[in-house]
Amino acid sequence: MLSVNELASEIFDNLAEVSEEFNAAYHELDNGARIIDCGVSTSGGYAAGRAFTEICMGGLGEVNFRMGHIKEFPFPFIDVNTDFPSIACLGAQKAGWTIKVGNYFAMGSGPARALSLKPKHTYEVIDYEDDYDCAVICLESDHLPNGEVMEKIAEECHVDVTNVCAVVAPTASLVGSIQVSGRCVETAVYKLNELGFDTKKITAAMGTAPVPPVKKDATKAMGTTNDATIYYGRIMLTMKAPEIKDYLEKIPSSKSKGYGKPFYEIFKEAKFDFYKIDTSLFSPAEVIINELTEGVIYHTGSVNPEVTLKSFGLT
């Protein structure tokens, strides 16, 4: 069985060794836990964003960048691919762990979840559990964790605190924009999982989304980063599952009752209560599926440049 924590540890170690070349900063706490700051007190950048995203996918995904266009406006795009979509996206990248210790709060994702089994149901569905003595976690936060936080993560992952590694970046940072857009494939896999589809049947996946401009306010940054995929994420899935035709119409974000406005506006109308938002909104804009058993291809959804540009501040 592939170990997402072992693969991610290799990327973490490489990043830690030359962190200054990534505009990042390496820290080792008194208790031996290791942290790489990718945007809290550093500028980060595209190289750090690539490493952060590949760590988050448990070393089972590849990340590249290119320049593209949204209407007449040039924008950087992130391209993500994986040949292990279920494990990389649901078993690692999914933000399924809320880290709250004292006054510290962060959204936790990455391979450490496969050791802590958060949430356990996810790992039962994808039939995956990691077994490794090092835990690598990705934290979306504007503060670095202290020793107490890292001790808690170690306890939940059943490893020694000296074997806990964390990469940290705020939502309102360049690495934050990159790593959230880098979840474009994950949103498609996650949506199908929520619909009851067996995501283990997805054999390969590729996706792209624009890297949104960094906003000063964290809440507004959460809006633009989500909108990048909701309104302009494009995904290609390869699978052996003829039954996928029964799920097609429910996949794209346009099927959500909240669709049509920038996410920040929707969030504000919900009085900033995440639980009041229709979860089906967290989906890619457009999906192509190549079903191998019957040798057919399906298409569903479409991009929405108008709302994307409005969210980014260009209309």
C-alpha positions in Angstrom: 0.0 0.0 0.0 1.3 3.4 -0.9 2.1 5.7 2.1 1.0 9.3 1.5 2.9 10.4 4.6 6.2 8.7 3.4 5.9 10.3 0.0 5.0 13.7 1.4 7.9 13.5 3.9 10.3 13.4 1.0 8.9 16.6 -0.5 8.8 18.3 3.0 12.5 17.4 3.7 13.6 18.8 0.3 11.6 22.0 1.0 13.0 22.3 4.5 16.6 21.9 3.3 16.5 24.9 0.9 13.5 26.8 2.3 15.0 30.2 1.5 15.0 29.3 -2.2 11.2 29.0 -1.9 10.8 32.3 0.0 9.7 30.1 2.9 11.1 29.6 6.4 12.0 26.4 8.3 11.4 26.2 12.1 12.1 23.4 14.5 10.2 23.8 17.8 11.6 22.9 21.3 9.7 19.6 21.2 11.3 18.6 17.9 8.2 19.2 15.7 9.1 20.8 12.3 7.3 23.6 10.5 7.7 25.4 7.2 6.2 28.8 7.0 5.0 29.3 3.4 3.2 32.7 3.8 2.6 33.7 7.4 5.8 35.7 7.9 7.2 35.0 4.4 6.2 35.9 0.9 6.1 32.3 -0.4 5.6 32.1 -4.2 4.8 29.7 -7.0 7.5 27.2 -6.1 6.3 27.1 -2.5 2.7 26.8 -3.7 3.6 23.8 -5.9 5.4 22.1 -3.0 2.6 22.8 -0.6 0.0 21.4 -3.0 2.0 18.3 -3.8 2.6 17.7 -0.1 -1.2 18.1 0.4 -1.9 15.4 -2.2 0.4 13.0 -0.4 3.0 13.0 -3.1 0.5 11.4 -5.5 -0.1 14.5 -7.6 1.8 16.7 -10.0 1.5 20.5 -10.2 2.4 22.9 -13.0 1.7 26.5 -13.9 0.9 28.3 -17.1 -0.5 31.6 -18.3 -4.0 31.5 -19.7 -6.9 33.9 -20.2 -10.3 34.7 -18.7 -12.0 36.6 -21.5 -9.3 39.2 -22.5 -7.6 39.1 -19.1 -4.3 37.1 -18.7 -4.2 35.0 -15.6 -1.9 32.3 -14.1 -3.5 28.8 -14.1 -2.6 25.8 -12.0 -2.7 22.4 -13.7 -3.0 19.3 -11.4 -2.9 15.6 -12.3 -2.9 12.4 -10.4 -3.1 8.7 -11.2 -4.5 8.0 -7.7 -7.5 10.3 -7.5 -9.3 8.7 -4.6 -6.3 8.4 -2.3 -4.6 11.7 -3.3 -7.8 13.8 -3.1 -10.0 12.2 -0.4 -7.3 10.4 1.5 -4.9 13.3 1.7 -5.9 16.7 0.1 -9.4 17.0 1.5 -9.7 19.6 4.3 -11.3 17.2 6.7 -9.6 18.1 10.0 -10.4 21.2 12.0 -7.4 21.9 14.3 -8.4 23.8 17.4 -6.1 23.9 20.4 -6.5 26.7 22.9 -6.7 29.9 20.8 -5.2 28.3 17.8 -7.4 27.4 14.8 -6.6 26.0 11.4 -8.1 24.0 8.7 -6.1 20.8 8.4 -5.5 18.8 5.3 -2.9 16.5 3.8 -1.6 13.0 4.5 -1.6 13.3 8.3 -5.4 12.8 8.1 -4.7 9.2 6.9 -3.1 8.5 10.2 -5.6 10.2 12.4 -8.5 8.9 10.2 -10.3 12.2 10.1 -13.0 11.7 9.2 -13.0 7.9 9.6 -15.9 7.3 7.2 -13.9 8.7 4.3 -11.2 6.1 4.8 -13.7 3.3 5.1 -15.3 4.4 1.8 -12.0 4.6 -0.1 -10.6 1.5 1.7 -7.3 3.2 2.6 -5.3 3.6 5.8 -1.7 4.8 6.0 0.9 3.2 8.3 4.0 5.4 8.8 5.9 6.8 11.7 5.9 10.4 10.4 2.8 12.7 10.0 2.8 15.5 7.5 0.0 18.1 7.8 -1.0 21.1 5.8 -2.5 24.0 7.8 -4.5 26.9 6.3 -3.9 29.5 9.0 -2.5 33.0 9.4 -0.5 31.9 12.5 2.1 29.2 13.0 1.3 26.4 15.4 3.0 26.2 18.7 4.4 23.1 20.5 1.0 22.3 22.1 -0.7 22.2 18.7 1.9 19.9 17.3 1.7 17.7 20.4 -2.1 17.3 19.8 -1.5 16.4 16.1 1.1 13.9 17.1 -1.3 12.3 19.6 -4.1 12.1 17.1 -1.8 10.5 14.5 -0.2 8.1 17.0 3.4 9.3 16.2 6.1 11.0 18.2 5.9 14.8 18.1 9.5 14.8 16.7 8.0 13.1 13.6 5.3 15.7 13.0 5.8 18.1 10.1 3.6 21.0 9.1 3.5 23.4 6.1 1.5 26.5 6.9 0.0 29.3 4.7 -2.8 31.8 5.2 -5.7 31.8 2.8 -4.8 35.5 2.0 -1.4 34.7 0.5 0.0 33.6 -2.8 0.5 30.1 -1.6 -3.0 30.1 -0.2 -4.4 31.1 -3.6 -2.4 28.4 -5.3 -3.2 25.5 -2.9 -6.9 26.2 -2.9 -7.1 26.4 -6.7 -4.9 23.2 -6.6 -7.9 21.5 -5.1 -9.8 21.7 -8.4 -9.6 17.9 -9.0 -10.4 17.2 -5.4 -13.8 19.1 -5.7 -14.9 16.8 -8.5 -13.8 13.6 -6.7 -15.3 14.9 -3.4 -18.6 15.7 -5.2 -18.9 12.3 -6.7 -18.1 10.7 -3.3 -20.9 12.8 -1.7 -23.3 11.6 -4.4 -22.5 8.0 -3.4 -20.3 7.2 -6.4 -17.5 4.7 -5.8 -14.5 7.0 -6.4 -12.1 4.1 -6.4 -13.3 3.5 -10.0 -11.6 6.8 -11.1 -8.3 5.7 -12.5 -6.8 9.1 -13.4 -7.7 12.8 -13.1 -6.5 16.1 -14.4 -7.8 19.6 -13.7 -7.1 23.3 -14.1 -8.2 26.5 -12.4 -7.0 30.1 -12.4 -4.9 31.2 -9.5 -6.9 34.1 -8.1 -5.4 37.5 -7.0 -4.5 37.7 -3.3 -7.0 39.6 -1.2 -6.0 41.5 2.0 -9.0 40.2 4.0 -9.0 36.5 4.8 -12.8 36.1 4.3 -12.7 37.7 0.9 -9.7 35.6 0.0 -11.8 32.5 0.9 -14.4 33.8 -1.6 -12.0 34.3 -4.5 -10.1 31.1 -4.0 -13.4 29.0 -3.9 -14.7 30.9 -7.0 -11.7 29.9 -9.0 -12.9 26.3 -9.1 -16.7 26.9 -8.7 -16.9 29.2 -11.7 -13.8 28.3 -13.8 -12.5 24.9 -12.7 -12.2 22.4 -15.6 -11.7 18.7 -14.8 -11.0 15.5 -16.9 -11.7 12.2 -15.2 -10.8 8.8 -16.6 -12.7 5.8 -15.1 -14.2 2.4 -15.5 -17.8 3.0 -14.4 -20.7 2.8 -16.9 -23.0 4.0 -14.1 -21.4 7.5 -14.2 -24.1 8.6 -16.7 -26.6 8.5 -13.8 -24.5 11.1 -11.9 -23.6 13.6 -14.6 -26.3 16.2 -14.1 -25.5 16.5 -10.4 -21.7 17.1 -10.7 -21.1 20.7 -11.7 -21.5 23.7 -9.4 -24.2 25.2 -11.6 -26.6 22.6 -10.2 -26.4 24.3 -6.7 -29.2 26.7 -5.7 -26.5 29.1 -4.5 -24.8 29.3 -7.9 -24.5 32.6 -9.8 -22.9 35.0 -7.3 -19.4 35.3 -6.0 -18.9 33.1 -3.0 -18.2 36.0 -0.7 -21.6 37.5 -1.4 -23.2 34.1 -0.7 -21.2 33.7 2.5 -22.2 37.2 3.6 -25.9 36.5 2.9 -25.5 33.4 5.1 -24.2 35.7 7.9 -20.8 34.0 7.5 -22.3 30.7 8.6 -20.7 27.9 6.5 -23.5 25.5 7.5 -26.1 27.6 5.8 -24.5 27.3 2.4 -25.6 24.6 0.0 -22.6 22.2 -0.1 -23.3 21.1 -3.7 -21.8 24.5 -4.6 -18.3 23.2 -3.8 -17.9 21.6 -7.2 -16.0 22.4 -10.4 -17.6 24.4 -13.2 -17.0 21.9 -16.0 -16.2 18.2 -16.2 -15.3 15.8 -19.0 -15.4 12.1 -18.3 -13.9 9.3 -20.3 -15.6 6.1 -19.4 -13.4 3.2 -20.5 -15.7 0.2 -20.2 -18.0 1.4 -23.0 -15.3 3.7 -24.5 -17.5 6.9 -24.3 -17.0 10.4 -23.3 -19.4 12.7 -21.3 -19.5 16.4 -20.8 -21.3 18.4 -18.1 -21.3 22.0 -16.9 -19.5 25.1 -18.2 -17.3 27.9 -17.0 -18.6 31.3 -16.0 -16.1 34.0 -16.8 -18.4 36.9 -15.8 -18.8 35.8 -12.1 -15.1 34.7 -12.0 -13.9 38.2 -13.1 -16.4 39.9 -10.7 -15.0 37.8 -7.9 -11.4 38.7 -8.8 -12.3 42.4 -9.0 -12.1 43.0 -12.7 -15.7 44.1 -13.5 
